[in-house]
Amino acid sequence: MRLFLLTALTMVAFAANSVINRAALTDGAIGPASFAFIRLATGALLLVIILRSQGTFQSTIRPRIDAVIGLILYAICFSFAYLVLEAGLGALLLFGMVQITMFGGAVLKGNRPRPLQWAGAAIGLLGLGYVLNPTTSGIDITGALLMVVAGFGWGIYSLAGQKAVHALTATATSFVCATPIAAIVWLLSSTEMTTSTGIALACLSGVVTSGLGYVLWFYVLPQLQTSTAAVAQLTVPLIAMVGGMLFLGEAWTLDFTIASVLVLGGIGLSVWAGQRG
């Protein structure tokens, strides 16, 4: 029961990033570049503090370039996409693209997916295509494409993370190295308005739902089967949609239902097929 509750709390934290970011931008409390910079900076600070408290902090860091690039693509595009996307729909696009990217990465590394895994990936892509078609979903195509790039970035970051010996150290290193790049983007967007409420929300996302969320995920992940971990992440877009309904007044739509069935169902099929003996 304890493991279940911790896993559920982690998924809520991941989903909350979408709700918090969308809330900050919808109210005009902060600009997207400012939000991304503060989120990465405060997340990096927390992770370094945790590593120092454990005695595992290294003053000389050796970042993985692909991880840093993936993280910055995710953080920047994620924030700008939420200028126009609703929380749940954005999370669905993000999650679907992450899984498709990781599936493609596995294929490129020489893995041979089973026919049902290919079928699941195809269904998931069909769902993403449905979301990205403005004539069916009415979605803002620029925002949707930004979120697709964010999902691709997070997928690259996740693939790089699979090679890390110490996940927490690798995460802290990537956050530290991505922060200066986010700062440059922020400086180039100096006309953005920033309020105390916006800064507080960005810090909340950086410290709690990102920093502590990842720490918690790295704690529970070794205790979960691969299939369980993958299926647990299927709940993130749905939790984000519920959060958007409760806190942002967003509506659960038929388009979101259709897209969720296709994207999450396809990914679920691929995960299930991959775990069959």
N, C-alpha and C positions, 0 to 999 in steps of 0.2 A: 504493500500500500504506500509506503514511504517513497519508493522509487517511482511509482505511478504519479504521486502528487508532485514530486520534483520535476518529472518529465512534463507534466501538464503546466506547471508554473513556467518552465522554460519556453514552451510553445506560446503561452500567453505573452511572455516578454518579447518574443520575436514578432508576434502579431501587433503588439503595442507600438513597435517602432513605426509601423504604417499609420496607425491612428494618431500618434503624437505628432509625427511629421505633418500629416495632412491637417490636423487641428491648428498647428502653428502657422501654416501658410494660408489656410482659409481665413483666419482671423486677421491676417496681415501683421502678425506680431513679429515676424522675422522673415528675411529673404532666404531662398533655398541655399545659396552659397554660404551664407552666414551659418545656417543651421548645420550644414554638412561639416564645415570647419570646426565648429564648437563640439559637435557630436564626436568627431574623430579625436580632437584634442583632449576632451575630458575622458573619453574611453581609454586613450593611450595613457593618460595620467593615472587612472585607476589601476590599469593592468600593471604598470611599472611599480606602483606602490605595493600591489599584491606580491609581485615577484621579489621585491626587496624584502618584504616581511617574511618570505619563505627562504630567503638567502640564496635565491637562484637567479637574481638579476645579473646580467652581464653588461658591463660598460661598453664593450666592443660588440656591436651587433652586426650580423651578416644577413641582410634581408634577401629573400627570394624576389627577384625583379617581377616575375609573373604574379606573385601574390600581391605585391604592392600595387601593380597596375590594375589587377582585378579588383582590389579593394577600393581604389580611388574611383574607378569607373562606376562601381556599385554605389558608393556614397554620394557622389555628385549627381549622377543621373537619377538616382532614387529620389533625391530631394527636389530636383527640378521637375520630375514627372508628377510629383504630388501637388504642383501648382494647379493641375487640371483634372487629375484622376481621383476617383473615390478610393477610400482606404481598402475595401475588400477587393475591388477589381484590380487595383494596382498590385496587391499582394498575390492575387491569382496569376497575373502576368509574370510577376517576378519569380514566384515559386516554379511555375511551369517552365520558364526559360532556364532556370538553374538546373532543373532535373534533365531537360533535354541536352543542355551543354555537357553535363556530367556523363550522360549516356553516350554522347558523341565522343567525349574524351576517352571513355573506356573502349569504344570501338577502335579509335585511332591507336590505342596502346596494344591492340592485338586481341582483345577479348572478342569472343564469338557469341553474340546474343542468341538466345533461342527464338524460334518463330513467334511465340507469344510475346516475348520482350519487344521484338520489332513491331508487332501489332499494337502493343500498349503505347510505344513511342509514337507511332503513327496517329493513334487516337488522340494522344496528348497534343501533337502538332495541329491536328484538326481543330481541337479546342482553342488553341492559341490563334489559329487563323480566324476562327469565329469571332473571338474578342477583337482582333485587329481589323476586322471588316467594319468600317463605319456605317455601312448601309444596314447592318444587322444589329450591332450593339450601340451605335450612336456615340462611340468613344472618340475622344480627341486623339487623332492619329499621331500627332507630335509627342504628346505625353505618353502614349502607348509605346511608341518606338524608343523613347528614352527609358522606359521601364524595361523593355526588352534588352537594351544595352546594359542596364543595371543588373538584370538577371544573368546575362552572359558574363559580366564582370564577377559576379558572386560565384558563378559556376567555375570560372578560371581560378578564383581565390580558393574555392573548396577543393579543386583538383590539386592545387599546390599544397594545400594543407594536409592532404592524405600522405604526403611524403615527409611531413614534419615528425621529428623524433619527440619533441616536447611541444605539444599543441599550444599551451598557454604562452610559452616563450615566443613561439612563432607568431601567434596572434598579436602579442604586445609589440613585437618588432615591426610587423606590417602596419599597425596603427601608428606607431611612432614615425615611421618613414613616410606614410601617406599624409600625415598632418601638414607638413610644409607645402606639399603640392596643393592641398585644399586651401591653405592660407593664401597661395598665389591666386587661385580662382576667386577667393573672397575679396582680395585686394582689387582684382579686376572688376568686381561687382560692388564698388564702393558706394554706389547710389542706393543700395538696399537700405530699407528702414529696419532698425533693430530696437526692440523694446525689452524691458526687463522680463516680461512674460515670455517673449520668444526665446530669450537667453535661458530662462529657467526650463522651458520645455526641451530645448536642445541639450542642456546639461542632463536632464532627466533621461533623455534618449541615450546619451553617451555613457553616463555612469551606470544607470540602472538597467534599462532594457537592452543595451548593447554590451557594455563591459561586464556587469554582473551576470547578464543573460548568457554570455559566452562562457564565463567561468563555470556557471551551473551546468551548461551543456557539456562541457569537457569533463565534468564530474560524473554525470549520469551516462554519457555515451559509452564508456567501457563496460557498463553494466547491462547494456541493452544489446539484443541481437540486431544485426544489420537490418533485417527486414522490419523489426519493431521500430527502430530509429527512423527508417524511411517512411513508414506508415504514420508515425506520430507527426511528422512534418506535414502530412497531408491536411492536418487540421488547421494549420496557420492561416491560410486565406479565409477559411470559414470563421475563425475567431476574429480576424480583422474585420470581416463584414459585420459581425455582431457588434463589435466595438464601434464601428462606424454608425450603425443604427442607434446604439445607445447614447453615444456622446456627440455625434456630428449630425444626427438627423437624416442619415442616408437610408435609402430604401432597398429592401431585398427585391431584386427584379427577376423577371423570367430569363432575361439574357444572362444574368449572373448564374442562375440555376443551370441553364443549358451548358454554359462554359465550364462550370465547376464539375458537372458530371463527365464531360469529355476530358478535361485536363486531369482532374484528380483520379477519375476512373481509369484513364489510360495509364497514368503513372502507377497507380495501384496494381493494375494488371501486370505491368512490366516488372515491378518489384516482386510480386507473387511468383511470376514465372521464373525470375532469377534465383529464387530461393528453393525451387523444387529440386529434389535430389535426382 
